[in-house]
C-alpha cells in the first residue's frame, strides 16, 4: 500500500512523525494505521466552508520495528 511505502521512506530519512490534514471520509483509514487526531480545521474556499482533521503518527526509530520493546 502506498502509505506503507511513505512510512518506510520517511523512517529511512529520519522522520520521527507523520502529519496529514485528513478529510472526514478518510479519518477511519488513517486511524486504523495508527494516526491520532490532533485538531479540527475549517477553511473557506470559494465561498464554502470545508473541514478536515489534522492527524499525526509517531514513527518507530530507523531499524526498529514499530511496537517492539
C-alpha distance (Angstrom), angle and dihedral (degrees) to the residues before:
residue distance angle dihedral
X1 . . .
X2 3.80 . .
X3 3.80 94.0 .
X4 3.82 90.2 56.2
X5 3.80 90.1 54.0
X6 3.82 90.4 48.3
X7 3.81 91.4 52.4
X8 3.80 92.1 47.5
X9 3.81 92.9 49.0
X10 3.81 92.2 45.2
X11 3.80 91.5 50.6
X12 3.83 91.2 47.8
X13 3.81 89.2 53.2
X14 3.79 91.9 51.7
X15 3.79 101.4 -102.1
X16 3.79 113.8 156.7
X17 3.81 97.1 -164.2
X18 3.78 143.6 10.5
X19 3.78 123.7 -137.0
X20 3.81 127.6 -168.3
X21 3.79 137.0 175.1
X22 3.80 99.0 -131.7
X23 3.80 129.2 -161.4
X24 3.79 117.3 -122.3
X25 3.80 90.3 -109.2
X26 3.84 91.7 55.0
X27 3.82 101.2 48.4
X28 3.82 93.5 94.9
X29 3.82 91.1 49.9
X30 3.81 92.3 53.2
X31 3.82 93.4 38.8
X32 3.81 91.2 56.7
X33 3.80 87.8 54.6
X34 3.78 94.7 55.5
X35 3.81 101.4 -92.2
X36 3.80 115.3 139.8
X37 3.80 125.3 -153.5
X38 3.81 114.2 -108.8
X39 3.81 105.1 173.8
X40 3.80 144.6 -17.3
X41 3.79 117.5 -113.6
X42 3.78 131.2 -158.1
X43 3.80 123.7 -169.6
X44 3.77 132.6 173.7
X45 3.81 115.9 -128.6
X46 3.78 123.0 174.4
X47 3.79 93.6 -17.4
X48 3.80 92.9 -50.4
X49 3.82 129.1 105.1
X50 3.81 115.0 -128.3
X51 3.80 126.9 -171.2
X52 3.78 134.9 -159.4
X53 3.79 138.6 157.1
X54 3.78 128.0 -115.0
X55 3.81 107.1 -133.7
X56 3.78 128.2 -174.3
X57 3.79 136.6 -164.9
X58 3.81 127.0 -165.1
X59 3.81 112.3 -135.9
X60 3.78 124.9 -141.1
X61 3.82 113.0 -114.7
X62 3.81 117.1 -89.7
X63 3.80 111.9 -77.4
X64 3.80 93.4 16.5
X65 3.79 121.2 103.5
X66 3.76 115.5 -125.0
X67 3.78 111.9 -102.1
X68 3.82 93.5 20.4
X69 3.78 117.0 135.5
